């Protein structure tokens, strides 16, 4: 993501943790799964380790977002088995995780698809 040229993942997580610590509110980490880019098991382990390094008092929830296939894009959705393994590894580390529903995909109306269709 373009934001990572200015702030790294650790800095973003640190800011999220500080917010949660001060407000006592849970934060959501939105993580877009991209096939063969960031959906590997070792990335799930690294994310889980990073998040749990701040404690396990319920401060964080990971919301995995399967990338929608978009014509002309160089990226695509992860394989379902890779998605499931990513979830399994995060949950094994005690990180609450859900996978976002991809409504609208079948009519090319999901996030990112509609903009690509009108371009």
N, CA and C of each residue as an Amber inpcrd file, in Angstrom:
protein
   357
   0.8300000  -1.1840000   0.0000000   0.0000000   0.0000000   0.0000000
   0.8770000   1.2500000   0.0000000   0.4120000   2.3000000  -0.6220000
   1.2150000   3.5260000  -0.6780000   1.5860000   4.0740000   0.6970000
   0.7310000   3.8800000   1.6890000   1.0210000   4.3980000   3.0240000
   2.3110000   3.7980000   3.5720000   2.6630000   2.5840000   3.1330000
   3.8560000   1.9270000   3.6620000   5.1510000   2.5870000   3.2260000
   5.1030000   3.5270000   2.3090000   6.3200000   4.2550000   1.9660000
   6.6460000   5.2830000   3.0370000   5.6700000   5.6190000   3.8430000
   5.8800000   6.5990000   4.9030000   5.9230000   5.9520000   6.2790000
   4.9960000   5.0400000   6.5400000   4.9260000   4.3520000   7.8200000
   4.9270000   2.8580000   7.5760000   5.7370000   2.1510000   8.3100000
   5.8060000   0.7010000   8.1990000   4.6890000   0.0260000   8.9680000
   4.6010000  -1.2650000   8.7900000   3.5660000  -2.0540000   9.4680000
   3.7030000  -1.9160000  10.9790000   4.9190000  -2.0180000  11.4830000
   5.1190000  -1.9130000  12.9330000   4.6390000  -0.5650000  13.4760000
   4.8910000   0.4950000  12.7480000   4.4400000   1.8180000  13.1940000
   2.9120000   1.9050000  13.1760000   2.2940000   1.3370000  12.1570000
   0.8290000   1.3540000  12.0800000   0.2180000   0.5390000  13.2190000
   0.7890000  -0.6280000  13.4940000   0.2860000  -1.4620000  14.5920000
   0.5140000  -0.7760000  15.9320000   1.6620000  -0.1420000  16.0880000
   1.9510000   0.5960000  17.3270000   0.9130000   1.6980000  17.5460000
   0.5660000   2.4200000  16.5070000  -0.4510000   3.4700000  16.6160000
  -1.8100000   2.8800000  16.9710000  -2.1550000   1.7540000  16.3580000
  -3.4300000   1.0940000  16.6590000  -3.4560000   0.6270000  18.1130000
  -2.3480000   0.0480000  18.5600000  -2.2750000  -0.4170000  19.9380000
  -2.3830000   0.7460000  20.9210000  -1.7110000   1.8440000  20.6330000
  -1.8030000   3.0150000  21.5130000  -3.2380000   3.5220000  21.5970000
  -3.9290000   3.5380000  20.4700000  -5.3400000   3.9430000  20.4730000
  -6.1590000   3.0080000  21.3640000  -5.9670000   1.6980000  21.1780000
  -6.7110000   0.7190000  21.9660000  -6.3850000   0.8420000  23.4500000
  -5.1270000   1.0450000  23.7630000  -4.6840000   1.1640000  25.1550000
  -5.3290000   2.3610000  25.8380000  -5.3620000   3.4820000  25.1410000
  -5.9100000   4.7090000  25.7280000  -7.4310000   4.6610000  25.8130000
  -8.0770000   4.1970000  24.7580000  -9.5430000   4.2400000  24.7060000
 -10.2110000   2.9970000  25.2750000  -9.4350000   1.9310000  25.4280000
  -9.9780000   0.6220000  25.8470000 -10.9790000   0.0760000  24.8220000
 -10.8230000   0.5030000  23.5760000 -11.6790000   0.0250000  22.4870000
 -10.8630000  -0.8830000  21.5750000 -11.5060000  -1.8960000  21.0720000
 -10.8560000  -2.8260000  20.1540000 -10.6640000  -2.1660000  18.7920000
  -9.5450000  -2.4530000  18.1620000  -9.3030000  -1.9520000  16.8100000
  -9.3610000  -3.1210000  15.8350000  -9.6650000  -2.7980000  14.5960000
  -9.6770000  -3.7960000  13.5280000  -8.5020000  -3.5460000  12.6000000
  -7.8150000  -4.6000000  12.2980000  -6.7540000  -4.5570000  11.3080000
  -7.3610000  -5.1060000  10.0160000  -7.4210000  -4.2840000   9.0010000
  -7.9480000  -4.6910000   7.7050000  -6.7680000  -5.2000000   6.8720000
  -6.8500000  -6.4460000   6.4170000  -5.7350000  -7.0800000   5.7200000
  -6.2570000  -7.6700000   4.4220000  -5.9010000  -7.0590000   3.3060000
  -6.3300000  -7.5560000   1.9890000  -5.4110000  -8.6920000   1.5720000
  -5.9780000  -9.8700000   1.4040000  -5.2000000 -11.0360000   0.9790000
  -5.0040000 -11.0050000  -0.5290000  -3.7510000 -11.0450000  -0.9590000
  -3.4160000 -11.0130000  -2.3750000  -2.6190000 -12.2630000  -2.7030000
  -3.0870000 -13.0020000  -3.6860000  -2.4740000 -14.2750000  -4.0550000
  -0.9740000 -14.1190000  -4.3060000  -0.2070000 -14.9520000  -3.6040000
   1.2480000 -15.0480000  -3.7490000   2.0040000 -13.7640000  -3.4020000
   1.3320000 -12.7770000  -2.8400000   1.9890000 -11.5400000  -2.4270000
   2.0840000 -11.4890000  -0.9030000   0.9350000 -11.6560000  -0.2280000
   0.9420000 -11.5490000   1.2300000   0.0470000 -12.5820000   1.9060000
  -0.2020000 -13.6980000   1.2370000  -1.1020000 -14.7060000   1.7920000
  -0.3840000 -15.9720000   2.2690000   0.9330000 -15.9060000   2.3900000
   1.7000000 -17.0720000   2.8020000   1.5540000 -17.3200000   4.3110000
   1.6900000 -18.5890000   4.6830000   1.5590000 -18.9940000   6.0840000
   2.5370000 -18.2430000   6.9810000   3.7630000 -18.0380000   6.5130000
   4.7450000 -17.3460000   7.3540000   4.3590000 -15.8820000   7.5960000
   3.6160000 -15.2910000   6.6720000   3.1350000 -13.9150000   6.8950000
   2.0420000 -13.8910000   7.9570000   1.2060000 -14.9150000   7.9630000
   0.1860000 -15.0200000   9.0120000   0.8570000 -15.1650000  10.3670000
   1.8860000 -16.0030000  10.4350000   2.6150000 -16.1830000  11.6970000
   3.2530000 -14.8780000  12.1510000   3.8690000 -14.1630000  11.2210000
   4.5270000 -12.8950000  11.5680000   3.5070000 -11.8700000  12.0590000
   2.3630000 -11.7870000  11.3790000   1.3140000 -10.8590000  11.8100000
   0.7940000 -11.2510000  13.1830000   0.5320000 -12.5280000  13.3750000
   0.0590000 -13.0000000  14.6740000   1.0480000 -12.7080000  15.7860000
   2.3260000 -12.9580000  15.5220000   3.3560000 -12.6800000  16.5290000
   3.4320000 -11.1950000  16.8490000   3.3660000 -10.3640000  15.8370000
   3.4200000  -8.9220000  16.0580000   2.2410000  -8.4500000  16.9090000
   1.0500000  -8.8840000  16.5510000  -0.1420000  -8.4340000  17.2710000
  -0.1610000  -8.9360000  18.7040000   0.2120000 -10.1850000  18.9180000
   0.1880000 -10.7270000  20.2850000   1.3410000 -10.2120000  21.1370000
   2.3510000  -9.6260000  20.5080000   3.4520000  -9.0590000  21.2960000
   2.9840000  -7.8900000  22.1540000   1.8380000  -7.3180000  21.8360000
   1.2750000  -6.2080000  22.6080000   0.3270000  -6.6870000  23.7050000
   0.1310000  -7.9690000  23.7960000  -0.7600000  -8.5210000  24.8110000
  -2.0000000  -9.1200000  24.1810000  -2.7140000  -9.8730000  24.9930000
  -3.8850000 -10.5920000  24.4820000  -5.1620000 -10.1810000  25.2200000
  -5.2790000  -8.9040000  25.5170000  -6.4410000  -8.4260000  26.2640000
  -7.6170000  -8.0380000  25.3670000  -7.6520000  -8.5630000  24.1540000
  -8.7900000  -8.3150000  23.2610000  -8.7270000  -6.9810000  22.5550000
  -7.5440000  -6.4540000  22.3970000  -7.3840000  -5.1120000  21.8130000
  -7.5110000  -5.0900000  20.2980000  -7.4110000  -6.2690000  19.6470000
  -7.3430000  -6.2740000  18.1860000  -8.1610000  -7.4120000  17.5880000
  -8.6390000  -7.1480000  16.4020000  -9.3580000  -8.1400000  15.5910000
  -8.8600000  -7.9750000  14.1600000  -8.5890000  -9.0860000  13.4850000
  -8.1450000  -9.0160000  12.0930000  -9.3210000  -9.3280000  11.1810000
  -9.5460000  -8.4360000  10.2430000 -10.5870000  -8.5980000   9.2420000
  -9.8780000  -8.8450000   7.9090000  -9.8750000 -10.0950000   7.4620000
  -9.2340000 -10.4430000   6.1970000 -10.1740000 -10.1200000   5.0480000
  -9.6210000  -9.4850000   4.0350000 -10.4140000  -9.0710000   2.8830000
  -9.8910000  -9.7950000   1.6520000 -10.6500000 -10.7750000   1.1410000
 -10.2160000 -11.4240000  -0.0910000 -10.2690000 -10.4210000  -1.2420000
  -9.2000000 -10.3360000  -1.9720000  -9.1420000  -9.4040000  -3.0970000
 -10.1420000  -9.8460000  -4.1630000 -10.8700000  -8.9070000  -4.7190000
 -11.8090000  -9.2290000  -5.7820000 -11.0790000  -9.2890000  -7.1150000
 -11.3400000 -10.3290000  -7.9040000 -10.7180000 -10.3840000  -9.2260000
 -11.2270000  -9.2280000 -10.0750000 -10.3120000  -8.4600000 -10.6200000
 -10.6570000  -7.2880000 -11.4040000  -9.9570000  -7.3680000 -12.7460000
 -10.7000000  -7.2820000 -13.8350000 -10.0700000  -7.3600000 -15.1560000
  -8.9550000  -6.3310000 -15.3080000  -7.8240000  -6.7750000 -15.8260000
  -6.7080000  -5.8920000 -16.0640000  -5.7720000  -5.7140000 -14.8840000
  -6.1460000  -6.2480000 -13.7170000  -5.2950000  -6.1130000 -12.5380000
  -4.2270000  -7.1970000 -12.5350000  -3.0530000  -6.8500000 -12.0300000
  -1.9860000  -7.8470000 -11.9320000  -2.1400000  -8.7110000 -10.6920000
  -3.0620000  -8.3570000  -9.8000000  -3.2810000  -9.1080000  -8.5740000
  -4.6320000  -9.8010000  -8.6090000  -4.7320000 -10.8670000  -7.8200000
  -5.9870000 -11.5910000  -7.7460000  -6.1630000 -12.1720000  -6.3460000
  -7.3100000 -12.7810000  -6.1380000  -7.6510000 -13.3490000  -4.8300000
  -6.7890000 -14.5630000  -4.5190000  -6.5860000 -14.7590000  -3.2330000
  -5.8460000 -15.9230000  -2.7600000  -6.6320000 -17.1950000  -3.0190000
  -5.9100000 -18.2970000  -3.0760000  -6.5670000 -19.6030000  -3.1540000
  -7.2920000 -19.8360000  -1.8310000  -8.4360000 -20.4890000  -1.8830000
  -9.2430000 -20.6990000  -0.6790000  -8.4520000 -21.4570000   0.3830000
  -7.6050000 -22.3990000  -0.0230000  -6.8230000 -23.1420000   0.9630000
  -5.7800000 -22.2430000   1.6450000  -5.2360000 -21.2780000   0.9260000
  -4.2920000 -20.3360000   1.5300000  -5.0150000 -19.3880000   2.4880000
  -6.1990000 -18.9580000   2.0910000  -7.0160000 -18.1070000   2.9630000
  -7.3390000 -18.8300000   4.2660000  -7.7720000 -20.0770000   4.1570000
  -8.1230000 -20.8570000   5.3550000  -6.9110000 -21.0780000   6.2630000
  -5.7460000 -21.3390000   5.6650000  -4.5350000 -21.5410000   6.4580000
  -4.1250000 -20.2500000   7.1620000  -4.2890000 -19.1270000   6.4980000
  -3.9840000 -17.8230000   7.0980000  -4.8540000 -17.6200000   8.3380000
  -6.1420000 -17.8830000   8.2010000  -7.0710000 -17.7530000   9.3310000
  -6.6790000 -18.7200000  10.4420000  -6.4110000 -19.9610000  10.0870000
  -6.0760000 -20.9760000  11.0790000  -4.8600000 -20.5540000  11.8990000
  -3.8430000 -20.0380000  11.2350000  -2.6110000 -19.6480000  11.9260000
  -2.8220000 -18.4440000  12.8410000  -3.5940000 -17.4620000  12.3820000
  -3.8780000 -16.3190000  13.2550000  -4.6670000 -16.7610000  14.4850000
  -5.6940000 -17.5660000  14.2650000  -6.5150000 -18.0300000  15.3810000
  -5.7190000 -18.9130000  16.3360000  -4.7790000 -19.7000000  15.8080000
  -3.9340000 -20.5400000  16.6600000  -3.0800000 -19.6930000  17.5970000
  -2.7860000 -18.4770000  17.1920000  -2.0160000 -17.5520000  18.0300000
  -2.9270000 -16.7180000  18.9350000  -4.2320000 -16.9840000  18.8720000
  -5.1750000 -16.2740000  19.7320000  -5.6650000 -14.9530000  19.1740000
  -5.4810000 -14.7320000  17.8760000  -5.9160000 -13.4870000  17.2500000
  -7.2960000 -13.6940000  16.6310000  -8.3260000 -13.0170000  17.1500000
  -9.6560000 -13.1410000  16.5540000  -9.6190000 -12.6740000  15.0950000
 -10.1880000 -13.4890000  14.2190000 -10.0880000 -13.2300000  12.7840000
 -11.3970000 -13.5830000  12.0920000 -11.7920000 -12.7360000  11.1520000
 -12.9220000 -13.0580000  10.2800000 -12.5030000 -12.7730000   8.8400000
 -13.2390000 -13.3860000   7.9190000 -13.0250000 -13.1380000   6.4970000
 -14.2360000 -12.3690000   6.0010000 -13.9860000 -11.2260000   5.4050000
 -15.0740000 -10.3840000   4.9070000 -15.8010000 -11.0860000   3.7730000
 -17.1080000 -10.9700000   3.7790000 -17.9360000 -11.4930000   2.6990000
 -17.7030000 -10.6480000   1.4540000 -17.6430000 -11.2950000   0.2990000
 -17.3590000 -10.5760000  -0.9510000 -18.6340000 -10.4210000  -1.7780000
 -19.5870000  -9.7320000  -1.2360000 -20.8560000  -9.5140000  -1.9360000
 -20.6510000  -8.7190000  -3.2170000 -21.3750000  -9.1030000  -4.2440000
 -21.3350000  -8.3700000  -5.4960000 -20.3090000  -8.8800000  -6.4890000
 -19.4660000  -9.8090000  -6.0680000 -18.3970000 -10.3090000  -6.9390000
 -18.9540000 -10.9090000  -8.2340000 -20.0480000 -11.6480000  -8.0980000
 -20.5790000 -12.3590000  -9.2690000 -21.1470000 -11.4320000 -10.3460000
 -21.4180000 -10.1780000  -9.9770000 -21.9190000  -9.2220000 -10.9790000
 -20.9210000  -8.1020000 -11.2280000 -19.6530000  -8.3370000 -10.8400000
 -18.6040000  -7.3450000 -10.9870000 -18.9310000  -6.0370000 -10.2760000
 -19.6390000  -6.1360000  -9.1700000 -20.0190000  -4.9410000  -8.4220000
 -19.3790000  -4.8660000  -7.0410000 -18.3980000  -5.7280000  -6.7810000
 -17.7250000  -5.7150000  -5.4910000 -16.6790000  -4.6070000  -5.4670000
 -16.1390000  -4.3640000  -4.2910000 -15.1670000  -3.2990000  -4.1050000
 -14.0290000  -3.4070000  -5.1250000 -13.7980000  -2.3390000  -5.8420000
 -12.7340000  -2.3010000  -6.8320000 -13.1670000  -2.7110000  -8.2250000
 -14.1440000  -3.6000000  -8.3080000 -14.5780000  -4.0930000  -9.6050000
 -15.3890000  -3.0510000 -10.3550000 -16.2700000  -2.3560000  -9.6680000
 -17.1380000  -1.3990000 -10.3200000 -16.3220000  -0.2390000 -10.9200000
 -15.3450000   0.2310000 -10.1700000 -14.5140000   1.3220000 -10.6770000
 -13.7330000   0.8680000 -11.9120000 -13.2660000  -0.3730000 -11.9030000
 -12.4980000  -0.8730000 -13.0450000 -13.3890000  -1.0160000 -14.2780000
 -14.6520000  -1.3480000 -14.0470000 -15.5790000  -1.5330000 -15.1800000
 -15.9370000  -0.2180000 -15.8390000 -15.8750000   0.8870000 -15.0950000
 -16.2750000   2.1840000 -15.6680000 -15.0780000   2.9620000 -16.2220000
 -13.8840000   2.4540000 -15.9740000 -12.6790000   3.1620000 -16.4440000
 -12.4300000   2.9440000 -17.9070000
